[in-house]
Amino acid sequence: MNQYDFDLLLQKYLAGECTPEEEKQILDWSENMLQSSHVTISTSEKDLIRKRIWKRLSRISRPVSVFNYTWMKLGIAASVLVVLAFGSAMLLPTSFSLKKTNDVAVAMQSILPQGNIEVKNTSDKPYKVVLEDGTEVTLKPQSSLSHPEHFAEKARIVHLSGEAFFNVTKNPARPFFVYTGELVTRVLGTSFNVKSYNAAKSIEVSVVTGRVSVYENSKKTPQTRNGIILNPNQKIRFDSEIKVLVPELVEEPVVVHPPEKKTLFIFEETPLPQVTSMIQEVYGIEIVLETAALENCVFTGDINDLPLYSQLKLICKSINANYELRGTTLFMSGEGCRN
């Protein structure tokens, strides 16, 4: 069997498509390679290598298909071979790959100094990481997350490069901190998205549920450094060149407080202030009527099942007005309805 044929056979094995005979070939190869290695290494070093490999494999998040004993055995054999091939210098922390059998995501996990673990998503699809406290982090493609194996007693701290969606487990006694370059996001328990790619000139934090505090990661005192509180449907963009925090609404605001009745957004000659008041409550945003004439307008229509901005366009068209987003507030103005 040549090298090309063997590589194909190994791929079939990892995909679980081998026949019993082919599986035996792979296992015989792994055992023979271990026994025939001529690299000099002490028994204590071999034991240390095996212990570290077992420890690292135990940290792997469970993939879609469950690891069986044979797969684990091959993984250990291959890992030991790599160590034997390069000598005892490989006793230092190294990287290894994690791959779901359905190719949903690929990640590289490394053991960093001080016991930190770094996970890199090298695929083109999101990859979910579950931390020890139950917090779920959906790591976007080409992003990496660094976190301790065990969180400290008073705080949970992670470092992000790239983009990720966080669903943080609530624990008021141990706030959760996400460090992204020049910004720090502090939460107690909420869901939010952070985008901070190294090549980009800005950092974005957007909130889905709960509230987060975002502030500069600098040596300034708490009284002088930039910071802001974000609510659902709000985001912050930090310009790393001019050091300015810019609050905005997210591109597609979602319902924060669902109406008890679906008929809530069906209006019949309803005064505009009442219409905007209902929208504000459901989306948790602020709408200001800049033109006094608009307060006398009424709206008739069904805007259920429409996204926020489509609702506003329909309302404005019916009352001869327009809207503008400034920061996190929506302003409506215009000549108003003609009575």
N, C-alpha and C positions, 0 to 999 in steps of 0.2 A: 504494500500500500504506500503510495507516494504522499508527500506533504499535503497536496491539494485535496486528495481523497480523504485524508485524515481530518482536515479542517471541515469538510462537508459533513463528515460523520459526527464531529464534535458539535456542530451547529444543530444537527438533528437530535442529538442527545439533550442539549439544553432546551430544545423546544418540546421534548417529551415525545418524539416521533420515532425513536429507535425500536427495532425488534429486540427480543431478549438476547439474541446472539450478538447484535451490534453493541448492546449495552454492556455485555460481558467483555467485549474487546476494549471498550473505554476504561472500564474498571481495572482490567488486567494491566493496561498501559500505565495507569496512575500508580498502581502498586509497584510495578517493575521499575518505574522511573525513580521512585523513592528509595527502593532497595539498591539500585545500581549507582546512585550518586556517589562521586568520589571526593566531594568537597569536605574538608575537615571541619567539623563543628562539634562542640562538646554536647554531652547529653543534657546538661542543664540549659544550654542555649536552645536546643531543640524543644525542650519542655516549655521554655519561655515563649518561643515562637508559636507553639500550638495553643498555649493559653491566650495569647493576644489575638490570634486568628479567631478562636472560639468567641472571645469577648466581642470582637468587631462584628462577627456574623450575628450574634444575639441582638445587636443594636439595629439590624436591618428592619425597616418597616415591612409588615407582612404584605407581599404582593398579591395580585389577583389570584394566582394559583399557589397553593400552599407548598412550601419546600418539603420534599420527602428526604428520607435518610440518605438515599443514594446520592442525590444532588448535593447534599451537605458534605458527604464524604469526598466527592470529587472536588468540591470547592476547596476543602482543606488540603487535599493532596496537591492541587495546582498551586495553592498559595505557598505551601511549604517548599515546593520545587523552586518557585521564584526566589525565596529566601536562600535556599541552598545554593542556587546558581550565582548569587551575588555576594555570598559570604555573610559574616556576622554583622556587617555594617547595616544590613537590612533590618536589624532589630529596632532601628529608629522608626517613629511613626510614619506610616505610608498611606497611600490612597488605594481605594478599591472601588469597583463599579457595581452598581445595583441596576438590574434590568427586569422589568415586568415582562412576562412571557408573551403578552399580547402587544408588545412594543408601544404601549400607551405612553410610557415615560422612561427616560434614562436619567440616572443621577450619579454623581460622583461624590462619595463621602470621604472626608479626611479627618484624621484625629490631629487637632492642633495643640500647641502648648497650653498648659494650664487646664487640660481636660476639656477644651472646647471642641465641638464637632461642627464641621462645615459641610453643608450639602449643596451641590451645584446641579442645577437642572440643565443638562446638555441637550435635551430633546427639543422638539418644536411644539410640545404640548404641555399643559400645566402638570405639576407634580405635587402631590399632597404629602406634607410632613406633619406628623402628630408628635407634639412635644410631651414631656413627662407629666405635665399638669393637665393634659387633655386639650390644650390649645391646638387648633388646626391651622396650618399655614399652607395655602395653595401657592406654590412657587411657580412663577411664570417662566417661559423659556429664556435661557441664557441668564438666569438669575441665581444668586447664591445666598444662603442663610447660614450664619454662624451662631451657635447656641451652646450653653454649657450642658454637660451630661446631667447635672443636677442643679436646679436653681437655688439661689441663695435664700436665706430665711426671710429677708425683708424686701426683696425685689426680684423680678424675673426680667432678665436683660438679654436681648438678641441683637444681632447686627445684620443688616440687609444690604445687598448690592444688587440692584435690578428692580424687579416689581413682584409684589406678593399680596395676596388677600389674607387677612388675619381674622379668625373667629376665636376670640380670646375667652378662656374660661374665667368666670368671675371669681375674684379673690381680693376683697378690699384690703386685706392685711398685706398682700404682696402685689403691688402694682406692676403692670407689664410695660416695659420700655423697649421701643424699637429705635435703634441708632442707624441713621442713614446719612452718612457724610456729615453735613453741617446742620442737620436737624435731628431732634429727638421727639418721638411721639410717645406720650404717656397715657395709659388707659387702665381702667380697673376691670372692665369686662365689656366687650363690644365687638362689632365687626367693622372693618375698614380696609382700605387699600392704600398701599404705599408704592410709589414709583420713583426710583432713584438710580438711574443708569449712569455709569462713570462718564460716558461720553456726552451726556446731556448737560445743559447749563442750568437746569432747574430740577427741583424735587417737588413731587405732588403727594398730598395725603388727602383722601376722600373718605367720608364717613357714611356708612349704611345704617347702622343702629348705634344707639348710645351716644356718648360724648367723648372726645379726646382732647388732650392738651398738646399743642405742638409749639416747640420753641427751639431757639438756636442752640446748637451744641458748641458753645464757646466759653471763654474764660470770663465773660462779662457776669456781673452780679445779676441775680434774679430780677432786680429792679430796673436794670438797664438793657437787658437782652430782649430781642423781639420774641413775642409769643402770642398765641391766640387759642381760644376755645372753639372747637368745631362741633356742630350739631349735625343730625342726619341730613343728607342731601347737600351738605356743604363740603367744600374742599379748600385746601390751601396750596398755593404754588409759591415756592421759594426760589427767587432768582439768585443764584450763587455768585453772580458777578457784582450786582449792586446791593446784595444783602437785604432784600425786601420781601416781606411776606404779603402775598396778594390773596385775599379771601374771595372765593367765587362759589357759584352753585355748580353741582355736577352736571355733566352733559345731558343725562337722562334721569331727572328726579323720580324717585319711587314713592309710593304711598307709605307714609309713616304711621298714620292712625286711620286704618280702614273704616269707612262709614258702616254703621250698623245696618243700614238699608241701602240696597242698590239704587233705589229711586232718589237718593240724595242729590245726584247730579242731573236730575231731570227738572228743568225749570220752566215755569209758566208765568210770564210777565213778572219776574222776580227782580226787585231793585238790585242794581249792580253791586252796591256795598255788601249786600247779603250774599251774593254769589261769590265775590272775592273772599269774604270771610270764611265761607265753607271750604274754599280751595286752600286757604292758608292753614286751616286746622288739619285738613287731611294730609297735606304735604309738609307741614311744619316749616313753612317759609313765610316771608313778609311781602305783601303786595300793597303798594301805596298809590292812591288815586291823586295824581298831580293836578289834574284839571277839575275845578269845582263843578263844571257842567256835567261831568261823568256821573256824579252822585245822583242825578235825577234820571239817569237812564235805567231801562229795564231790559232783561234778557229772557228770551224764550228759546229753549233747545235742550237736546239730550247729548251730554258730553261724557256719558259713561264709557268706559273702555278706551278712552283716548288718552295718550300721554299728555303730560302737563302743558308742554309748549303748543301742542295741537289744540288743546282746550282754550288756551289764551288767544291763539290766532282766530279761532272761530268766534269767540266772544267779542274781540276787538273789531272784527269785520262787521259784525251785526250792529255795533254802536258807533261806528265811524271813529275808531281810536286805534292806538298802537301801544306796544309795550317795549320796554328796554330793561335789560339786566345790568345793574351796577353793583358790583361786588356780590353780595348774597341777597340783595333786595330787588324785587321787580317793580318797575314804575309804569303806570298806565297814564297816557295823556292823549289829547286830541280835541277836536271840535265837539265831539259828543253827538248823541242822538238828536234827530230833528223831530220835535213834537208837533 
